[in-house]
Amino acid sequence: MGVSSSNSCHTRCLKGDSYCCSDRSSARRQSRALSTCYVDFHKPAEATQQGGAQARLFRLVPAVGNGAGCRSSTGPEWLGKDVSSSFNEVDFYNEVLHLRRQQQQDPPLQPVLPKAGQKVEEEEVTSHWGIMDFMVSYHGLARSYPCSWTADGRERQRVTDLLVFRSPFEGLARPRMLHLELGPRSLALQARHENEVATGILARQEGIFLDGFLSPPNSIPSEGPTLDLRGWSWGDNVQRRAKRLPLQRLPLGQALSALLDMRAPIAEERLWPGEDCFVPRMAQGRPTADPFRQNFLGAAEYAELAMLAFVRQLAKLLRCCEEVPVPQKWVQSSLALLVEAGAAPPRKGPIHPETWVASRVKIQILGWSKSRLSLPGATEEECQDHELPWKIYQHHIGRVLWESSRLYFHTFCAEEWTELALQLYQVCHKGTSSLVGSCELKLPGAKVVSESYLMQLYRGDRPLFDNLAQPTQVSLTAKFVPCPMPSNFAGIWQVRLESLENLEAASSCTESLCMVLTASGSNLTLCQRTREVAKSPSTAWNEEFEFPVLPESPALGQPAKAKAASFDCLAEHLPPLALAPDDAKKDVRGACLGQLAFTQRLRTGWYESRSGFE
């Protein structure tokens, strides 16, 4: 039966009417006929997430053979999105599909030949639309398609039109996705572009919102697992999602750091049965070689390659934005950062580790319900109206790139770590936080195998005690672990935060505790944050953190020093990235100027071929 709210509109478009009701521009152009997907799918489509009165995304399984029940177990993965929940996206994706087919970037699955006597209009095809490579691959409409889902313990069905996409999760066993909402909002839609600084400050005020986090690490508060059919290839039908309110208070830098927290995926990989998956034993006071590390990358090594891939793709996306021939008005669209969180990269084998990781890191731009695609030939008035929104969109992409570059530079480009500072924070349920105490540790030489520490916390110069006058202490162990070759690091400092003892009694049961570990050395600063735990006199974290150290010899892909040098030329514009809970308020103008200087230097490197981001 389709979708009643949009069928009349689409019918007028198919009949060749001069405009569509979803076109809000003053000079309405004729909408193109909506393309139909030519792939035959098994019916009915199954909802990707169970529960709720309405389902928006459905898993589409290609049908094979002549039997009605035949399913394809291999090949591309497909998703269908309900048109009724895709306000104004149909025309946008239809224009993108038409432009892609013109440039043969995404050829149709079935050739569309002109009818006898039909004149084919020749349209100018340019090569300035590389940004479409970052959009979800759209393949047309599946009309009047039966869909089923489960709600309140009952199976429900309806017939609707579906937008057919190649799944952005394709090729990922357990996808971890950070969903960012960016682009202009209310203020920018009523202003005009004056200069880069004013536009950058306005873009900062508009802000980048964290809209979702699929399969977050343990340091991010999350909801209970939901039955999600995404895990059919891996066998994991449970997916965690970050709690919405704490997520929206999360700084962008901390969210990016959490995205690359690969400690849990690597630990889970060790649990799979195999001759290489066991804990090494001690031999004459020294640990024997870890067979798992000999064959797979560790958490820090995986995170380094993934972050480098993100930086390269973000730089390419920003460059593609600058090459778009017409300013766009993309309002409140989305940027999705995806990475594999269900497998460990192999250190040895036929596939190079950097190639393995790069193929499992994706950036997708989506969410076009409030946007439209402007094509060459737009009026001067329309271009002026779109100039500031387009500048703000590019500023937001540049900000994500800048924050990612800061994180990479201060995390993976250190030649040594000399000091470790621990800061204990008390977090209120309203999101406010206060410093409880801190302590510092001088890291020993790199030849130390393992050493335990019991350190007392101080508030300023005053030591902390509990109600019984016992010292408040933190226990941890630190060791330097050399990395097997090939690796981008000489070794990794592994710091295991065990417990906190003798803390003063809690004044409120709604408060929680978190610890921020800050390593410094080589003029760099790296912060890592524990998960939040309920406040009590004795608290156990038992979390392990890694602080990598660069080698002097060649590394994976290219020498590690060469990778670090790519960031050294931009180091003055990459200040340390603090992850303290109370670090959300920053100097907006100073941060904007730093980002602009970074982007300008990066842009100069593109045209002088000296940048290391490509």
C-alpha positions in Angstrom: 0.0 0.0 0.0 3.0 2.3 0.2 3.2 5.5 2.2 0.2 7.7 2.0 2.0 10.9 3.1 4.5 10.9 0.3 2.9 8.8 -2.5 1.0 11.7 -4.0 4.1 13.8 -4.1 6.1 11.0 -5.8 3.3 10.3 -8.2 3.5 13.9 -9.4 7.2 13.6 -9.8 6.8 10.4 -11.9 4.2 12.1 -14.1 6.7 14.9 -14.9 5.1 17.7 -12.9 7.3 20.8 -12.6 8.0 20.6 -8.9 7.8 18.3 -5.8 6.3 19.4 -2.5 9.5 18.5 -0.7 11.5 21.1 -2.7 11.6 24.2 -0.5 13.7 26.5 -2.7 12.3 29.6 -4.3 13.2 28.6 -7.8 11.9 25.0 -7.9 13.5 22.7 -10.4 11.8 19.7 -11.9 12.4 16.5 -9.8 13.7 13.5 -11.6 11.8 10.3 -11.9 12.4 8.1 -8.9 14.8 5.2 -9.6 13.7 1.7 -8.7 16.0 -0.9 -7.2 16.5 -3.9 -9.5 17.7 -6.3 -6.9 15.2 -9.0 -5.9 15.0 -9.5 -2.1 13.5 -12.1 0.1 10.1 -11.2 1.5 9.3 -10.0 4.1 12.1 -7.7 5.2 13.2 -8.2 8.9 13.7 -5.2 11.2 17.3 -4.6 12.2 16.2 -3.9 15.8 13.4 -5.5 17.8 11.0 -3.5 19.9 9.1 -0.3 19.5 5.9 0.6 17.9 7.6 1.5 14.6 10.6 0.0 12.8 12.6 2.2 10.4 15.5 0.1 9.2 15.1 -3.4 7.7 17.5 -6.0 6.7 17.2 -7.0 3.0 18.4 -10.4 1.9 18.9 -10.9 -1.8 16.9 -13.9 -3.2 18.8 -16.4 -5.3 17.5 -19.0 -7.7 13.9 -19.5 -8.6 12.6 -20.6 -5.3 10.6 -18.1 -3.2 12.4 -19.2 0.0 16.0 -19.1 -1.4 18.3 -16.7 0.4 21.8 -15.5 -0.5 24.2 -16.2 2.4 27.1 -14.4 0.7 27.6 -11.2 -1.2 26.7 -7.6 -0.4 24.7 -6.6 2.7 21.6 -4.5 2.1 19.4 -2.2 4.3 16.0 -0.7 3.6 14.8 2.5 5.2 11.2 3.3 5.6 10.3 6.2 3.3 7.8 7.6 5.9 10.7 8.2 8.3 12.9 9.7 5.5 11.4 13.1 5.1 12.8 14.8 2.0 15.6 12.3 1.6 14.1 10.6 -1.4 14.8 13.5 -3.8 18.3 14.1 -2.4 19.4 10.5 -2.8 17.7 10.4 -6.3 19.8 13.4 -7.4 22.9 11.7 -6.0 22.2 8.5 -7.8 21.6 10.3 -11.1 24.9 12.2 -10.7 26.8 9.0 -9.8 25.5 7.2 -12.8 26.5 10.2 -15.0 30.1 10.0 -13.7 30.1 6.2 -13.6 31.1 6.3 -10.0 28.3 3.9 -9.0 27.0 2.3 -12.2 23.4 0.9 -12.1 23.0 -2.7 -11.3 20.9 -3.1 -14.5 21.5 -0.9 -17.6 18.8 1.7 -18.2 18.4 2.0 -22.0 16.5 4.8 -23.6 13.2 3.9 -25.2 12.8 3.9 -29.0 12.8 7.5 -30.3 13.6 8.9 -26.9 16.1 11.8 -27.0 18.8 11.5 -24.4 19.7 14.9 -22.9 23.4 15.6 -22.6 24.3 17.1 -19.3 27.7 18.4 -18.2 29.6 15.8 -16.1 32.3 17.1 -13.9 34.9 15.3 -11.7 34.4 17.5 -8.6 31.9 15.3 -6.8 34.4 13.0 -5.0 32.4 13.7 -1.8 29.7 11.3 -3.0 32.2 8.4 -2.3 31.6 9.1 1.4 27.8 8.9 1.1 25.9 5.7 1.7 25.5 3.8 -1.5 21.9 4.3 -2.6 20.3 1.9 -5.2 16.7 3.1 -5.6 13.3 2.4 -4.2 11.7 -1.0 -3.3 8.0 -0.2 -3.8 5.2 -1.8 -1.8 7.5 -4.0 0.2 6.2 -6.2 3.0 8.1 -5.7 6.3 7.9 -7.4 9.7 9.1 -6.7 13.2 8.3 -7.6 16.7 6.8 -5.2 19.3 5.3 -6.0 22.7 5.9 -9.7 22.1 3.8 -9.7 18.9 4.9 -9.9 15.3 3.7 -7.0 13.2 3.7 -6.4 9.5 3.0 -3.6 7.1 3.7 -2.8 3.5 5.7 0.3 2.7 8.2 1.8 0.3 11.9 1.3 1.2 15.0 3.2 0.3 17.6 0.6 -0.6 21.2 1.0 0.6 24.3 -1.0 0.7 24.8 -1.5 4.5 27.5 0.8 6.0 28.2 -2.1 8.3 29.2 -4.4 5.5 32.4 -6.2 6.1 32.4 -5.4 9.9 31.9 -8.4 12.2 31.0 -6.2 15.2 30.8 -2.5 14.1 31.6 0.3 16.6 30.0 3.5 15.3 30.3 7.1 16.6 27.4 9.1 15.2 28.0 12.9 15.0 25.4 15.5 14.1 27.0 18.5 12.4 26.2 21.3 10.0 24.4 24.7 10.5 21.3 25.1 12.6 19.2 28.2 13.5 21.8 30.9 13.9 23.7 30.1 10.7 20.6 30.1 8.6 20.0 33.8 9.3 23.6 35.1 9.0 26.0 36.0 6.2 29.6 34.9 5.7 32.0 37.8 6.8 35.4 36.2 7.4 36.9 32.9 8.3 37.4 33.7 12.0 33.8 34.9 12.5 32.5 31.9 10.6 34.7 29.6 12.6 33.4 31.1 15.9 29.8 30.7 14.7 30.5 27.1 13.7 31.9 26.5 17.3 28.8 28.0 18.7 26.6 25.8 16.5 28.5 22.9 17.9 29.0 19.2 17.0 26.5 16.9 18.8 27.1 13.3 19.7 23.9 11.6 18.6 24.8 8.0 19.1 27.5 5.4 20.0 27.1 1.8 18.9 29.0 -0.8 20.9 30.9 1.8 23.1 33.8 0.8 25.4 33.2 0.2 29.1 34.4 3.8 29.9 31.2 5.2 28.3 27.9 4.6 30.3 25.7 2.4 28.1 22.2 0.9 28.1 21.5 -2.8 28.4 22.1 -5.0 25.4 19.4 -4.9 22.7 18.4 -7.7 20.3 20.0 -6.4 17.1 20.1 -8.5 14.0 23.3 -6.8 12.8 25.4 -9.5 14.4 24.2 -12.4 12.2 27.6 -12.9 10.6 29.5 -12.9 13.9 27.0 -14.7 16.0 26.7 -11.8 18.4 23.1 -10.7 18.6 23.6 -8.3 21.4 24.7 -4.7 20.9 25.2 -2.0 23.5 24.4 1.7 22.9 25.6 4.7 24.9 23.1 6.4 27.1 21.9 9.5 25.3 22.2 12.2 28.0 25.7 11.3 29.3 26.8 11.0 25.7 25.6 14.5 24.7 27.7 15.9 27.6 30.8 14.1 26.3 33.5 16.3 24.7 34.4 15.5 21.1 38.0 14.6 21.9 36.9 12.2 24.6 34.4 10.6 22.3 37.1 10.0 19.6 39.4 8.6 22.3 36.6 6.2 23.3 36.0 5.2 19.7 39.6 3.9 19.5 39.6 2.2 22.8 40.4 -1.4 21.6 41.2 -3.0 25.0 38.0 -5.0 25.2 38.0 -6.3 21.6 41.6 -7.5 22.0 40.8 -9.1 25.3 37.8 -10.9 23.8 40.0 -12.1 20.9 42.3 -13.8 23.4 39.4 -15.9 24.7 38.8 -17.7 21.4 40.2 -21.2 21.5 43.4 -21.8 19.8 47.0 -22.8 20.3 48.1 -19.2 20.4 45.5 -17.9 22.9 46.9 -18.5 26.4 48.5 -16.3 29.0 52.3 -16.6 29.0 53.9 -18.1 32.1 56.9 -16.8 34.1 60.3 -18.3 33.4 63.1 -17.4 35.8 61.4 -14.2 36.9 60.8 -13.0 33.4 57.6 -13.6 31.3 58.0 -15.7 28.2 57.0 -14.4 24.8 53.3 -13.9 24.4 52.1 -16.1 21.5 49.0 -13.9 21.0 51.1 -10.7 20.6 53.4 -12.6 18.2 50.5 -13.2 15.9 48.1 -10.3 16.5 48.4 -6.5 17.1 47.7 -5.2 20.6 45.1 -2.5 21.5 47.5 0.5 21.1 48.9 -0.8 17.8 45.4 -1.4 16.4 44.2 2.0 17.6 47.2 3.8 16.0 46.5 2.3 12.6 42.8 3.0 12.9 43.3 6.6 13.9 45.7 7.2 11.1 43.2 5.8 8.7 40.5 8.1 10.1 42.8 11.1 9.8 43.5 10.3 6.2 39.9 9.8 5.3 38.8 13.0 7.1 41.5 15.0 5.3 40.2 13.5 2.0 36.6 14.4 2.9 37.6 17.9 3.7 39.4 18.3 0.4 36.4 16.8 -1.4 34.2 19.4 0.3 36.4 22.2 -1.1 36.3 20.8 -4.6 32.5 20.7 -4.8 31.7 23.3 -7.5 28.5 24.7 -5.9 27.9 25.7 -2.2 25.6 23.3 -0.5 23.0 23.8 2.3 23.3 20.7 4.3 21.5 21.3 7.5 21.9 19.1 10.6 23.3 16.2 8.6 25.4 13.4 10.2 28.9 12.0 10.1 29.4 8.3 11.1 32.8 7.0 12.1 32.9 3.2 11.9 35.6 0.7 13.0 35.8 -3.0 13.5 35.5 -4.0 17.2 35.0 -7.7 16.9 38.4 -9.0 15.7 42.1 -8.4 16.2 44.4 -7.4 13.3 46.9 -10.1 12.3 50.5 -9.2 12.7 51.7 -11.7 10.2 50.1 -13.3 7.2 49.2 -12.6 3.6 47.4 -9.3 4.4 49.5 -6.4 5.7 48.2 -5.1 9.1 47.8 -1.5 7.8 45.8 -2.8 4.8 43.6 -5.0 7.1 42.8 -2.0 9.4 42.3 0.5 6.6 39.7 -1.8 5.0 37.7 -1.8 8.3 37.7 1.9 9.0 34.9 3.8 7.3 33.5 7.3 7.2 29.9 7.9 6.0 28.0 11.1 5.6 24.2 10.7 5.9 21.0 12.3 7.2 19.7 14.5 4.5 16.1 15.1 5.7 16.7 18.9 6.0 19.2 19.3 3.1 19.1 19.5 -0.6 21.7 18.9 -3.3 22.6 22.0 -5.3 23.9 21.4 -8.8 25.9 23.6 -11.3 23.6 26.2 -12.8 22.2 27.4 -9.5 21.3 31.1 -9.3 23.6 33.7 -7.7 21.0 34.3 -5.0 21.0 30.6 -4.1 24.8 30.5 -4.0 24.9 33.4 -1.6 22.3 31.9 0.6 24.3 28.6 0.8 27.7 30.2 1.2 27.7 30.4 5.1 26.0 27.1 5.7 28.6 25.4 3.5 31.5 27.1 5.3 30.1 26.0 8.6 29.8 22.4 7.4 33.4 22.4 6.2 34.4 23.9 9.6 32.8 21.1 11.4 34.5 18.5 9.2 37.8 20.4 9.8 37.1 20.3 13.6 36.7 16.5 13.6 39.9 16.2 11.6 41.7 18.6 14.0 40.6 16.8 17.1 41.6 13.4 15.5 45.0 14.8 14.6 45.6 16.1 18.1 44.7 12.7 19.5 47.0 10.9 17.1 49.9 13.3 17.7 49.8 13.2 21.5 49.0 9.5 21.7 51.3 7.8 19.2 54.2 10.1 18.5 56.1 10.0 21.8 59.7 8.8 22.0 59.5 8.3 25.7 57.1 8.7 28.7 58.8 9.9 31.9 56.0 10.9 34.3 52.5 9.6 35.1 49.9 11.7 36.9 46.7 10.3 38.4 43.7 12.5 39.2 40.6 11.2 41.0 37.3 13.0 40.1 34.0 12.8 41.8 31.2 13.0 39.2 27.6 14.0 40.1 24.5 12.6 38.4 24.0 16.1 36.9 27.3 15.8 35.0 29.3 18.2 37.1 32.6 17.0 38.6 35.2 18.0 41.1 38.8 17.0 41.8 39.2 14.8 44.8 42.9 14.2 44.8 46.0 13.5 42.7 49.4 11.9 42.8 52.4 11.6 40.5 54.8 8.8 39.5 58.2 8.9 37.8 58.2 6.0 35.3 61.3 3.8 35.7 63.6 2.8 32.8 62.3 0.8 29.9 64.1 -2.3 31.1 62.0 -2.7 34.2 59.8 -5.9 33.7 57.1 -5.0 36.2 56.8 -3.0 39.4 54.0 -2.4 41.8 53.2 1.0 43.4 51.1 2.1 46.3 50.7 5.9 46.2 48.9 8.3 48.5 46.5 10.9 47.1 47.0 14.6 47.8 44.7 17.6 47.5 47.1 20.4 46.7 49.9 19.9 49.4 47.6 18.2 51.9 47.5 14.4 52.0 44.1 12.7 52.0 42.8 10.5 54.8 39.6 8.7 55.5 37.4 9.0 58.6 39.7 6.6 60.6 42.8 8.7 59.7 44.0 6.0 57.3 45.8 7.3 54.1 43.8 7.3 50.9 46.0 5.2 48.5 46.0 4.1 44.9 47.6 0.8 43.9 48.9 0.1 40.4 51.5 -1.8 38.5 53.6 -0.5 35.6 55.7 -2.5 33.1 57.4 -1.9 29.7 56.6 -4.5 27.1 58.6 -4.6 23.9 56.5 -5.0 20.7 57.2 -7.9 18.4 58.1 -7.0 14.8 56.6 -5.8 12.6 55.2 -2.9 14.7 55.1 0.9 14.7 56.3 1.0 18.3 59.4 0.0 20.1 57.4 -1.0 23.1 54.4 -0.1 25.3 54.1 1.0 28.8 51.3 -1.0 30.4 49.8 0.6 33.5 47.3 -1.5 35.4 45.1 0.6 37.8 44.0 -1.9 40.4 42.1 -0.2 43.3 41.5 2.8 45.5 41.6 2.3 49.3 40.5 4.3 52.3 38.5 7.1 50.6 36.4 9.4 52.8 32.8 8.2 53.2 30.5 9.3 50.4 28.2 12.2 51.1 25.7 11.1 48.4 24.8 7.8 46.9 24.3 9.4 43.5 28.0 10.3 43.1 30.5 8.2 41.1 34.3 8.2 40.7 36.6 8.1 37.7 40.4 8.3 37.4 42.3 10.3 34.7 45.8 9.0 33.9 48.0 11.6 32.2 51.4 10.5 30.8 53.9 13.2 29.8 57.2 13.1 28.0 58.9 14.2 24.8 56.9 17.5 25.0 53.7 15.5 24.6 50.8 14.7 26.9 48.4 11.7 26.7 45.3 11.4 28.9 43.2 8.3 29.4 40.1 7.9 31.5 38.7 5.0 33.5 35.0 4.0 33.6 32.8 5.6 36.2 32.2 3.4 39.3 29.9 4.0 42.3 31.6 6.0 45.1 32.7 3.9 48.1 35.6 3.8 50.6 37.2 1.0 48.6 36.9 0.9 44.8 38.4 -1.6 42.3 38.9 -0.7 38.7 41.3 -3.5 37.4 41.8 -1.6 34.1 44.9 -1.7 32.0 46.1 1.3 30.0 48.7 1.5 27.2 51.2 4.3 26.5 53.1 3.5 23.3 56.7 4.5 22.5 58.1 5.1 19.0 61.0 3.1 17.7 64.0 4.3 15.7 63.8 1.6 13.1 61.3 1.4 10.2 57.8 0.4 11.1 54.6 -0.9 9.4 54.1 0.8 6.0 56.6 3.6 6.4 59.2 4.6 9.1 57.4 5.7 12.3 59.6 8.8 12.4 58.3 9.8 9.0 54.7 9.4 10.2 55.5 11.6 13.2 57.2 14.1 11.0 53.9 14.5 9.1 52.4 15.8 12.3 55.5 17.7 13.5 55.1 20.3 10.9 51.6 20.9 12.4 52.6 20.4 16.0 52.3 24.1 17.0 48.6 23.9 16.1 47.9 20.6 18.0 47.6 21.4 21.7 47.3 18.6 24.3 43.9 16.9 24.5 42.8 16.7 28.1 40.1 14.2 29.1 39.2 15.6 32.5 35.5 15.7 33.1 35.6 19.4 33.8 37.5 20.3 30.6 34.4 20.9 28.4 34.6 24.7 28.7 37.4 26.1 26.5 38.5 29.3 24.9 36.3 29.3 21.8 38.2 31.9 19.9 41.6 30.4 20.7 40.5 26.9 19.7 39.0 28.4 16.5 42.2 30.1 15.6 44.2 27.0 16.2 41.9 24.9 14.0 42.0 27.5 11.2 45.8 27.7 11.3 45.9 23.9 11.2 43.5 23.7 8.2 45.4 26.4 6.3 48.7 24.6 6.9 47.2 21.3 5.8 45.7 23.0 2.7 49.1 24.4 1.8 50.5 20.9 2.1 48.0 19.5 -0.3 49.0 21.8 -3.1 52.8 21.6 -2.3 52.7 17.8 -1.9 54.3 17.8 1.5 51.4 16.5 3.6 51.5 13.1 5.1 47.7 12.7 5.2 47.3 11.2 1.7 
